[in-house]
Structures are given as structure tokens and as C-alpha cells.
Amino acid sequence: MKIIILGANKVGAALAENLAKEANDITVVDPNAAKLRELKDRLDIATVEGQVSYPDVLENAGARDADMLIAITDSDEVNLVACQIAYSLFRTPKKICRLRSNSYVAVPKLFSPEAIPIDVVISPEQEVSLYIKKLIDLPGALQVLDFSNGLVQLVGVKATQGGLLINQEISALREHMPNVDTRVAAIFRRNRPIMPQGNTVIEEGDEVFFIAARENIRDVMSELRRVDKPYKKIMIAGGGNIGERLAELLEKTYRVKVIEMDYERCKDLTEKLKSTTVLHGDASDMEMLVSENIEDTDIFLALTNNDDANIMSSLLAKRMGAGRVMTLIANPAYVDLIQSGEIDIAISPQQATIGSLLTHVRKGDVVNVYSLRRGAAEAMEAIAHGDKHTSKVVGKQIQDIDLPEGTTIGAIVRDNKVFIAHDDFVIETDDHVIMFLVDKKRISELERLFQVGLTFF
């Protein structure tokens, strides 16, 4: 597939790296020559230097015969204009646009061939806010991913002492919970993936990814760690777009405080938020944290646009008694380093955005794609089409499907019913198949499995 990426920022660079590994023809456009040079030195891609919304620059990048254009610069307006020009002048078939301002996102009728011809709108702030809310709603989870409109969830947790399965084989799950069906999709031990078997022993400190129907998630979590009490008191450092959206999502259910340094922004938040307490100040100010009873806070979220400020305020809040801390980290190099210490969860906005983008890039009928463990693995939901003559999966038992190495089928959703994958389960047409892949180089093989071929007699 020929894909043009407009913007060599962190999201654009990470997306180019993901897609270049999968044998796509990638061109990155950006006015910054140094950024393009750095990308080209390490990736097998083409680059074009120039303003990404200029018609001549887009033509030089190959917009006339591109399959897809992804506009993800840091300017909403530049992204909008680039998509309009790609459609009006070059009829680029698919245009994906990253928009940060809710003023645009909140008006979906803007995006149509008759108005602004954008096929898919990606809102990083919205994606990150919804993702954080899932983590808050499921205390103790490291990652929570929805499939089939939330009927199925893939959840990552760290196995800790007190969990009933510690030092036991995975097969003991069925003995402990005979009425709950689940499957362990993968285990990461000391940052290395383990493809789980029934006799695999779960060790303390393992990151365990399991899949189950939504209503069974908490029961399975209790097997791997002590059940965390539901959160009640939440403190958010940073009243920007993400902090504001998250507070709006949480304030009906939780007691929420937002700390914001900009006084005018505080006044704006006070008008927009209904029951959230808005505080003017610095989240790394010890006196403020003491006065706001940080030791009684169940979860502290550092969501400013400054990595260093987020890290320092999180460490301070944790040492002063906050129950758990989550930290927004824009620099992907920091994420693994930070999460291994006192910070409980490091959140990468790039990975949240890339997951949404990959959903629209994958071949075959792929309806959900998520990056796992900061991009180390991937989870995918694909719909099976065709019949036993035209499909490589329909009509076959799971044990007979030629899955790429490192791939696990975790669950199947059929007519809104959830079936956990077992070897003798037969895939049928229109099944939603949820898979976990630890080797992203095998993505194209997995996509081909779900593409319908010609009928043969």
C-alpha cells in the first residue's frame, strides 16, 4: 500500500516505523529537513521536504497515485487543508486527519465530500482520555482494550503476591473458576514475551495479558493479584485538553480535583466542569499537595504537556502517599524506564493514536487494532468472510489454521455471544476473531489469512 504521512513529529515517526516494517511504500512529508534525515537514516522510506499542505509538495510526494494520506502534523488547520487539497486536486482515495481541537471534532457533519473531504478523524486527546478512564474503572489493570463494542476485553495486569495463580500452572485457572472461561494470550517476563501453554507457571512480576467476556474480567484479575479497592478520589495535574476531557468523563462518578498553573485556564475550566474542584497552582508544590490531602488520593494523574514536570510531580505525589500514579509521557524512550519504578502506569499518547490509525490501515476487514506494551506487540480484531472454499479460516478448527508464529487467537464473537478460543472451535462466516501477535513482522501474513480469495472448484 502506498501511504503518505504528513508530519515527522513523534506520532508521524512512530507510525512510519510501524508501517515500514510491514512492506508498505511510505513517504513522509515535513518542512524540517533534519527530522526527515534522521528518519531516512534508520527506516526504508521516502521523504519530501516542504510545507505539507502545498499542492506542489503533495504532488512530489505522490498524492496522485497514493492509496492513503495521513495528516498528523501538530496544526489542525494544516491537516484540514492538506486533506482538502489531496481530494480536490489528486482524488486521493482515503484521507485520515488528526485533529486536536474539540471545536472541530464536535461537529462531525463537517467531514464529508460535500464539506471537508476527510474519511477518518483521529483525536489524540479523546483517545487518551477514554483509555485512561478504562484504567480508572478497572483498578489494578496496566492496559484495558475493548473489542466487539466492549463485549470482550483484553486486560494486562502484573501478577503480584496474593494472587491465587502465583507459582501455579495456567491450567489451574479452570480448576479455580470452573464457570468462567478465559484465555491467557501472552506473558511478558523481564520484558521478553512467553507464548503461554497450559503448563506455563505464572511468576511474581509477570505481565499477564488475558482475554475474557467483560463481565468476567474482575474475577480473572483476582486470580493474578489482590483485588484493588475501587477508586474514589482522583487528582489531575494539568487542565489542558486531556485533563479537561478526562475530568468531564469522571466527575459524575468520582471526586475529582484538577490542578492548573494558568489562572485564565482555571477560570475557563471552572465554567466548563460541573462538579470538579479546580485549583490554581503547581502540582509539584509540596505545600499544595499537603493542603489537598494527597495521602488520601486514590490515584494521581500527571497530564501536562511537559514530560519532566509530569515525572517529577508523579514521583512527589507517590512519595507523599498517593495510592497509584499515572503519568503521560510523550517521549517513548522514557516509557519503559519510568514504568519500572515508582510510577505505576506510564501512558504514551503516541501509542494510543497509532492504534487508532492502524485500524484504518490494515488490509482485510479489520475493525480494531491496538498496540500493546508500548508497541512491542499488537492485538487485532478481524471479521471472517467467505466460505470454506474462499477463506483460509472459515470452516476450520482453530488448531488447523496456519497462524503466523507468535500469534494466539483469544476469543471469537458470534451474534453478540463471546466464545473463548479452544483448539476445536470452528470459525464461521462473520465471526469476529480477536488475536494477539507478539511478532509484528508477521502482520501481513495475518492480514492475508482474512482476505477472501477466488472460489476454486
C-alpha positions in Angstrom: 0.0 0.0 0.0 1.3 3.5 -0.9 0.8 5.8 2.1 1.8 9.4 2.6 2.4 10.6 6.1 2.2 14.4 6.6 4.3 15.3 9.7 7.6 14.0 11.0 6.7 14.6 14.7 6.8 11.8 17.2 3.5 10.3 16.1 4.4 10.5 12.5 7.8 9.0 13.1 6.4 6.1 15.2 3.7 5.5 12.6 6.2 5.4 9.7 8.3 2.9 11.7 5.3 0.7 12.3 4.2 0.7 8.7 7.7 0.5 7.1 8.2 -2.8 8.9 5.2 -4.2 7.1 6.3 -3.8 3.5 4.3 -0.6 2.8 5.5 2.1 0.4 5.9 5.1 2.9 6.6 8.7 2.1 6.9 11.2 5.0 6.5 14.9 4.3 7.7 17.7 6.6 9.4 21.1 6.4 12.1 20.1 8.8 15.0 18.6 6.9 16.8 17.4 10.0 13.8 15.3 11.2 13.4 13.8 7.7 17.1 12.9 7.5 17.0 11.2 10.9 14.0 9.1 9.8 15.5 8.2 6.4 18.8 7.1 8.1 17.0 4.4 10.1 14.0 3.5 8.0 13.4 2.3 4.5 11.1 5.1 3.4 11.0 8.1 1.1 10.9 11.7 2.3 9.9 15.0 0.8 10.8 18.3 2.4 8.3 21.1 2.2 5.0 22.6 3.6 2.7 19.6 3.8 -0.4 21.5 2.5 1.2 22.9 -0.6 -0.2 21.3 -3.8 3.3 21.0 -5.5 4.7 19.4 -2.4 1.9 16.9 -2.2 2.3 16.1 -5.9 6.0 15.5 -5.4 5.1 13.1 -2.5 3.0 11.1 -4.9 -0.5 12.1 -3.8 -1.8 11.5 -7.4 -1.4 7.7 -7.1 -1.3 7.2 -3.3 -3.7 4.8 -1.6 -3.9 6.8 1.6 -2.9 10.2 3.1 -2.5 10.5 6.8 -2.3 14.2 8.0 -0.9 14.2 11.6 1.0 17.5 11.9 0.6 19.5 15.1 -1.6 22.0 13.3 -5.3 21.1 12.9 -5.7 23.7 10.2 -2.8 22.5 8.1 -4.1 18.9 8.4 -7.6 20.0 7.2 -6.2 22.0 4.2 -3.9 19.1 3.2 -6.8 16.7 3.1 -8.9 19.1 1.1 -6.2 19.6 -1.5 -5.5 15.9 -1.7 -9.1 15.3 -2.5 -9.7 18.3 -4.8 -6.6 18.0 -6.9 -5.5 14.4 -6.7 -8.6 12.4 -5.6 -6.5 10.5 -3.0 -8.9 7.6 -2.1 -8.6 7.7 1.7 -7.7 10.6 3.9 -7.1 10.4 7.7 -6.8 13.6 9.7 -5.5 14.2 13.2 -7.5 16.9 15.0 -6.7 18.1 18.5 -9.3 20.8 19.0 -12.7 19.7 20.2 -14.3 22.6 18.3 -13.7 20.6 15.1 -14.2 17.1 16.5 -17.6 18.0 18.0 -19.1 18.8 14.6 -19.0 15.6 12.6 -21.1 16.9 9.7 -18.0 19.0 8.7 -16.4 15.9 7.4 -18.0 14.7 4.1 -17.2 15.1 0.4 -19.6 18.0 0.2 -17.8 19.8 3.1 -14.3 18.9 4.2 -13.5 15.5 2.5 -12.0 13.5 5.4 -12.7 9.8 5.7 -11.4 9.3 9.3 -10.9 11.8 12.1 -8.4 10.9 14.8 -8.5 12.8 18.1 -5.4 12.0 20.3 -6.9 13.8 23.3 -10.1 11.9 23.0 -8.3 8.6 22.6 -6.1 9.1 25.6 -8.9 10.4 27.8 -11.1 7.3 27.1 -8.1 5.0 27.6 -7.3 6.5 31.0 -10.9 6.2 32.1 -10.9 2.5 31.4 -7.8 2.1 33.6 -9.5 4.0 36.4 -12.7 2.0 36.1 -10.7 -1.3 36.4 -8.3 -0.7 39.3 -5.0 -2.7 39.1 -5.0 -3.0 35.3 -2.0 -2.0 33.3 -3.8 -1.9 30.0 -7.5 -2.4 29.1 -8.6 -2.9 25.5 -12.2 -3.3 24.2 -13.3 -5.5 21.3 -16.7 -6.0 19.7 -18.2 -2.9 21.3 -17.0 -3.8 24.7 -18.3 -7.4 24.8 -14.7 -8.7 25.1 -11.8 -7.1 26.9 -8.1 -7.9 26.7 -6.5 -6.9 30.0 -2.9 -6.7 31.1 -2.0 -7.0 34.8 1.1 -7.5 36.8 1.0 -10.8 38.8 1.7 -10.0 42.5 1.9 -11.9 45.7 -1.6 -12.5 47.0 -2.8 -13.7 43.6 -4.0 -17.3 43.7 -2.2 -18.3 40.5 1.3 -17.2 41.5 3.7 -20.1 41.2 0.9 -22.3 39.6 0.3 -23.5 36.1 -2.1 -21.6 33.9 -4.3 -24.7 33.6 -5.2 -24.2 37.3 -7.4 -21.3 36.2 -10.2 -23.7 35.1 -10.0 -25.5 38.5 -10.3 -22.2 40.4 -13.0 -20.8 38.2 -15.0 -23.7 36.6 -17.8 -21.4 35.5 -15.6 -18.6 33.9 -14.0 -19.1 30.6 -10.8 -17.1 29.8 -7.5 -17.4 28.0 -4.1 -16.1 28.7 -3.0 -14.6 25.4 0.6 -13.7 26.4 3.0 -13.3 29.2 5.9 -10.8 29.4 8.6 -11.8 31.8 11.5 -9.5 32.3 10.4 -7.7 29.1 10.5 -10.9 27.0 7.4 -12.5 25.5 6.4 -16.0 26.5 3.7 -17.9 24.5 1.7 -19.5 27.2 0.9 -23.2 27.4 -1.3 -25.0 29.9 1.7 -26.0 31.9 3.3 -22.5 32.0 3.9 -21.4 35.5 3.0 -17.8 36.4 5.7 -16.0 38.4 5.5 -12.9 40.5 6.2 -9.8 38.4 4.9 -11.3 35.2 2.8 -9.0 33.0 -0.1 -11.3 32.1 -2.4 -10.4 29.2 -5.7 -12.3 29.3 -8.9 -12.2 27.4 -12.5 -12.7 28.7 -16.0 -11.6 28.4 -16.4 -8.1 30.0 -18.5 -9.4 32.9 -15.7 -12.0 33.9 -12.7 -9.6 33.9 -12.7 -8.8 37.6 -12.9 -12.5 38.6 -9.9 -13.4 36.4 -7.9 -10.4 37.8 -8.4 -11.6 41.3 -6.6 -14.8 40.4 -3.5 -12.8 39.4 -3.3 -10.1 42.1 -5.1 -8.8 45.2 -8.2 -7.0 44.1 -7.7 -3.3 44.3 -10.5 -1.2 46.0 -12.5 1.0 43.6 -11.0 4.5 43.3 -13.0 7.4 44.8 -10.7 10.4 45.0 -8.8 11.5 41.9 -6.3 14.3 41.4 -5.4 15.5 37.9 -2.3 17.6 37.3 -2.8 19.7 34.2 -6.0 21.2 32.9 -5.2 21.0 29.2 -7.3 19.3 26.6 -6.7 15.8 28.0 -7.2 16.9 31.7 -10.4 18.7 30.8 -11.9 15.8 28.8 -10.9 13.3 31.5 -12.4 15.4 34.3 -15.7 15.6 32.2 -15.7 11.8 31.9 -15.0 11.2 35.6 -16.8 13.9 37.6 -20.2 12.1 37.7 -18.7 9.0 39.3 -15.6 10.2 41.2 -14.5 13.1 43.4 -12.1 14.9 41.0 -9.6 17.8 41.6 -7.7 19.5 38.8 -4.5 21.5 39.4 -3.7 24.0 36.7 -0.9 26.7 36.7 -2.6 29.1 34.2 -5.1 31.3 36.0 -7.1 32.1 32.9 -7.3 28.4 32.1 -8.5 27.8 35.6 -11.4 30.2 35.1 -12.3 28.5 31.9 -12.3 25.1 33.5 -14.5 26.3 36.3 -17.1 27.3 33.8 -17.0 24.1 31.8 -16.7 21.5 34.6 -19.8 20.9 36.7 -18.6 19.2 40.0 -14.8 19.1 39.6 -12.8 21.2 42.0 -10.3 23.4 40.0 -7.2 24.5 41.9 -4.8 27.2 40.7 -1.2 26.2 41.5 1.7 23.9 40.8 1.3 20.1 41.1 4.9 19.8 42.3 4.3 22.2 45.2 4.6 20.1 48.4 2.5 22.6 50.4 -0.3 22.5 47.9 -0.3 18.6 47.8 -0.4 18.5 51.7 -3.2 21.0 51.9 -5.2 19.0 49.3 -4.7 15.7 51.3 -2.6 13.9 48.7 -2.2 11.0 51.1 -6.0 10.3 50.8 -5.9 10.5 47.0 -6.6 7.1 45.4 -5.0 8.0 42.0 -2.8 10.9 40.9 -2.7 11.6 37.1 0.0 13.9 35.7 -1.3 15.0 32.3 0.5 18.2 31.4 2.4 18.6 28.1 5.8 18.6 29.8 7.3 15.1 30.4 9.8 16.3 33.1 7.0 18.1 35.1 4.8 15.0 34.8 7.5 12.7 36.1 8.6 14.9 39.0 5.0 15.6 40.2 4.2 11.9 40.0 7.2 10.9 42.0 6.4 13.5 44.6 2.8 12.5 44.8 3.7 8.9 45.2 6.2 9.5 48.0 3.7 11.8 49.8 1.1 9.0 49.9 -1.0 8.9 46.7 -2.3 5.4 46.2 -1.4 5.0 42.5 0.1 7.4 39.9 -0.3 7.5 36.2 1.9 9.7 34.1 1.6 11.0 30.5 4.9 10.6 28.7 5.3 12.0 25.2 8.9 10.7 24.8 8.6 6.9 24.0 12.2 6.3 25.2 11.1 7.2 28.7 8.0 5.0 29.0 9.6 1.6 29.9 12.2 3.3 32.1 9.6 5.2 34.1 7.0 2.5 34.5 9.6 0.1 36.0 10.0 2.3 39.1 7.7 4.2 41.4 5.3 5.3 38.7 2.6 2.7 38.3 1.5 3.4 34.7 3.2 5.4 32.0 0.8 6.4 29.2 2.1 7.1 25.7 -0.2 9.3 23.7 1.6 8.2 20.5 0.7 4.6 21.1 -3.0 5.4 21.7 -3.1 7.4 18.5 -1.2 4.8 16.4 -3.6 2.1 17.5 -6.5 4.1 16.0 -4.5 4.8 12.8 -3.5 1.2 12.3 -7.2 0.1 12.4 -7.7 2.1 9.2 -4.5 0.9 7.5 -4.8 -2.8 8.0 -5.9 -4.9 5.0 -8.8 -7.3 5.2 -11.9 -6.5 7.3 -10.0 -5.3 10.5 -12.2 -3.4 12.9 -9.9 -2.9 15.9 -6.1 -2.7 16.3 -4.2 -1.9 19.5 -0.5 -1.6 20.2 0.4 -3.5 23.4 3.3 -2.9 25.8 4.3 0.4 24.2 4.3 -1.1 20.7 6.1 -4.4 21.5 3.0 -6.4 20.4 -0.3 -6.0 18.8 -3.9 -7.1 19.3 -6.3 -7.2 16.4 -10.0 -7.9 15.7 -10.8 -9.1 12.2 -14.0 -10.4 10.7 -14.0 -13.7 8.9 -15.6 -13.6 5.4 -16.2 -16.1 2.6 -16.7 -19.8 3.0 -14.5 -22.9 3.2 -13.6 -22.6 -0.5 -12.6 -18.9 -0.4 -11.3 -18.4 3.1 -8.3 -19.7 4.9 -10.1 -19.6 8.3 -13.8 -20.2 7.7 -14.9 -23.8 8.3 -11.7 -24.7 10.1 -10.9 -25.6 13.7 -8.6 -23.2 15.3 -5.9 -25.9 15.7 -5.9 -26.3 11.9 -5.5 -22.7 11.0 -2.0 -21.8 9.8 -1.4 -18.9 12.2 1.9 -17.0 11.9 4.4 -17.9 14.6 3.8 -15.9 17.8 0.0 -15.5 17.2 -2.7 -16.5 19.5 -6.5 -16.5 18.9 -8.0 -15.4 22.1 -11.7 -15.1 21.6 -14.5 -15.2 19.0 -17.7 -13.1 19.0 -20.6 -14.6 17.1 -24.1 -13.0 17.1 -23.1 -10.9 20.2 -22.1 -14.0 22.1 -18.5 -14.4 23.4 -16.6 -17.7 22.9 -13.1 -18.1 24.4 -10.9 -19.8 21.8 -10.2 -23.5 22.2 -8.4 -25.7 19.7 -11.6 -27.5 18.4 -13.6 -24.3 17.9 -14.7 -23.9 14.2 -14.6 -20.4 12.7 -17.8 -19.4 10.8 -18.6 -16.6 8.4 -19.0 -13.2 10.0 -17.3 -14.3 13.2 -15.2 -11.5 14.9 -11.8 -13.1 15.7 -9.7 -11.5 18.3 -5.9 -12.2 18.1 -2.7 -11.4 19.9 0.5 -11.1 18.0 3.9 -10.7 19.6 6.0 -10.5 16.3 4.7 -7.5 14.4 6.7 -8.5 11.3 4.1 -11.2 10.8 1.2 -8.7 10.4 1.0 -9.1 6.6 0.7 -12.9 7.0 -2.2 -12.5 9.4 -3.9 -10.0 7.2 -3.7 -12.4 4.2 -5.4 -15.1 6.3 -8.5 -12.9 6.5 -8.6 -11.8 2.8 -11.2 -13.7 0.7 -9.7 -15.4 -2.4 -11.3 -16.6 -5.6 -13.7 -19.6 -5.4 -12.0 -22.8 -6.6 -13.8 -25.9 -7.8 
